[in-house]
Amino acid sequence: MVAGILLIAAVSAQAEIMTYVDDKGKTWYVDRLSAVPVKYQDQVKKSKNVPLFAAAGAPDAQGSETSSTAVEVFLDPEQPESRQLEQFLLSRGITYQRYDIVNNPGAKAIYDSIGLTTLPVVKIGGVVIPGFNPESILAEVERNRP
C-alpha cells in the first residue's frame, strides 16, 4: 500500500523546466541549467510544468545537440502515460526530441511511418519502444551512450 502511494506521488511530481531560444529561433526545454549553453543562460525562463505543445530536447553546454537527441518521443500531450513518460525522462536527465502527434501534422506523419497505433512511443536509434516501459528505455539509453 505504501509503495502504491509513493508511486502515485512520484508520478504526479512536477519537474522544473527551463526554456531558452537559440540563434536559429528554436525553443529548447531542459531540466537543468547545466544543459543550457553559456551564451543563452541569461535568457533562461523557469516553469513548473512540462510544455505541452512544443519540441523538446537539449543541446550540450557547447551548443551542439548531444547524442541523446537520438531519443525521440511520440506522444499525445493530454494522455496520462505520455505525461508520465516525459516526467520520467526529465527526472533521469534524458534529453529527447518531442513529437506531439495530436497538434503537429508533421510529427503525426513521422509517427505514422513507424507503423504503430499505441502511445507513447520512444524511438532510440533504430529501436522502437511502444508504451511507457522505463526498464527498456533505460537499457536502450545505456546501449546508445557514447
C-alpha positions, 0 to 999 in steps of 0.5 A: 500500500505504501509503495502504491502511494509513493508511486502515485506521488512520484508520478504526479511530481512536477519537474522544473523546466527551463526554456531558452531560444537559440540563434536559429529561433528554436525553443529548447526545454531542459531540466537543468541549467547545466544543459543550457549553453553559456551564451543563452543562460541569461535568457533562461525562463523557469516553469513548473510544468512540462510544455505541452505543445512544443519540441523538446530536447537539449543541446550540450553546454557547447551548443551542439545537440548531444547524442541523446537527441537520438531519443525521440518521443511520440506522444499525445500531450493530454494522455496520462502515460505520455505525461508520465513518460516525459516526467520520467525522462526529465527526472533521469536527465534524458534529453529527447526530441518531442513529437506531439502527434495530436497538434503537429501534422508533421510529427503525426506523419513521422509517427505514422511511418513507424507503423504503430497505433499505441502511445507513447512511443520512444524511438532510440536509434533504430529501436522502437519502444511502444508504451511507457516501459522505463526498464527498456528505455533505460537499457536502450539509453545505456546501449546508445551512450557514447 
